[in-house]
Amino acid sequence: MDKFRQAHPNSQGRLGQLIKEQIAQPRTTTRVRRALEEASPYLLPGKFPHRPRNPHGVGNLLKQHGLPVLSARNTAMIEAVTTLPPIVVADLFDLHPSTAEAWARYANDSWTHYLAARA
């Protein structure tokens, strides 16, 4: 996470500002939602009431504001699999268990493979 902060020092401020703006005044084009005047349970509501926004649209929005989507996703995934069991991560992010296991192997902070290769 520190490498991310060093590479993108202003991203947390920009992301935080975008989140605050979205919470304060969500932008939506749906007439149904305006008619209902109900608050959506989602941080980023979609065009239809009570539906989240499309993940690709959220990714495009973040890219427009200069936020690194892929590196942030990878950092979050590595952080998740190092703090939680892979099966919990699989259930939490709706991943196949073998995908979560692969992320856990990728995030392994053990130096045994490196040391064995050096010997």
C-alpha positions in Angstrom: 0.0 0.0 0.0 2.9 2.4 0.7 4.2 2.0 -2.9 0.7 3.0 -4.1 0.6 6.0 -1.9 4.1 7.1 -3.1 3.2 6.6 -6.7 -0.2 8.4 -6.4 0.0 10.8 -3.5 -3.2 12.7 -4.3 -5.4 9.7 -5.2 -6.7 9.3 -1.6 -7.8 12.9 -1.5 -9.4 12.8 -4.9 -11.2 9.5 -4.2 -12.3 10.8 -0.8 -13.7 13.9 -2.4 -15.6 12.0 -5.0 -17.1 9.7 -2.4 -18.2 12.7 -0.3 -19.7 14.4 -3.3 -21.6 11.2 -4.3 -23.0 10.8 -0.8 -23.9 14.5 -0.5 -25.6 14.7 -3.9 -25.9 11.5 -5.9 -26.1 12.0 -9.6 -28.7 10.0 -11.4 -30.7 10.3 -14.5 -33.6 8.1 -13.6 -37.0 9.7 -13.3 -38.4 6.8 -11.3 -35.9 7.4 -8.5 -36.7 11.1 -8.4 -40.4 10.3 -8.3 -40.0 7.9 -5.4 -37.6 10.3 -3.6 -36.1 7.4 -1.8 -32.5 7.2 -0.8 -30.6 4.3 -2.5 -28.8 1.8 -0.3 -25.9 2.0 -2.7 -23.0 4.5 -2.6 -23.0 4.5 -6.4 -26.7 4.0 -7.5 -27.5 2.8 -11.0 -30.2 4.2 -13.3 -32.8 1.9 -11.9 -34.0 2.3 -8.3 -32.4 -0.1 -5.8 -29.8 -1.3 -8.3 -26.0 -0.6 -8.0 -24.1 1.0 -10.8 -22.4 -1.1 -13.4 -18.8 -1.9 -12.3 -17.5 -1.0 -15.7 -19.1 2.4 -15.5 -17.6 2.9 -12.1 -14.2 1.9 -13.4 -14.5 4.4 -16.3 -15.5 7.1 -13.9 -12.5 6.5 -11.7 -10.2 6.5 -14.7 -11.6 9.8 -15.9 -10.6 11.3 -12.5 -7.1 9.8 -12.8 -7.5 7.1 -10.2 -5.6 3.8 -10.9 -8.3 1.2 -11.1 -6.4 -2.0 -11.8 -3.5 -1.3 -9.3 -6.0 -0.4 -6.6 -8.0 -3.6 -7.2 -4.9 -5.7 -7.1 -3.7 -4.0 -3.9 -7.1 -4.5 -2.3 -7.1 -8.2 -3.3 -3.6 -8.8 -2.0 -4.5 -7.1 1.3 -7.7 -9.1 1.6 -6.0 -12.5 1.0 -3.2 -11.7 3.5 -5.6 -10.8 6.3 -8.4 -13.3 5.6 -8.6 -17.0 4.7 -8.9 -17.5 0.9 -12.2 -19.2 1.3 -13.6 -16.2 3.1 -12.2 -13.9 0.3 -13.8 -16.1 -2.3 -17.2 -15.8 -0.6 -16.8 -12.1 0.1 -15.9 -11.1 -3.5 -17.8 -13.9 -5.3 -14.7 -15.6 -6.6 -14.1 -19.2 -7.3 -12.2 -20.7 -4.4 -9.3 -21.7 -6.6 -9.0 -18.1 -7.8 -8.8 -16.9 -4.2 -6.2 -19.6 -3.5 -4.1 -18.4 -6.5 -4.2 -14.8 -5.1 -3.1 -16.1 -1.7 -0.2 -17.9 -3.3 0.7 -14.7 -5.2 0.6 -12.6 -2.1 2.6 -15.1 -0.1 5.2 -13.1 1.8 7.4 -16.2 2.4 11.0 -16.0 1.1 11.4 -19.8 1.0 11.0 -20.0 -2.8 13.5 -17.2 -3.2 16.0 -18.8 -0.8 15.7 -22.2 -2.4 16.4 -20.7 -5.8 19.5 -18.9 -4.5 20.9 -22.1 -2.9 
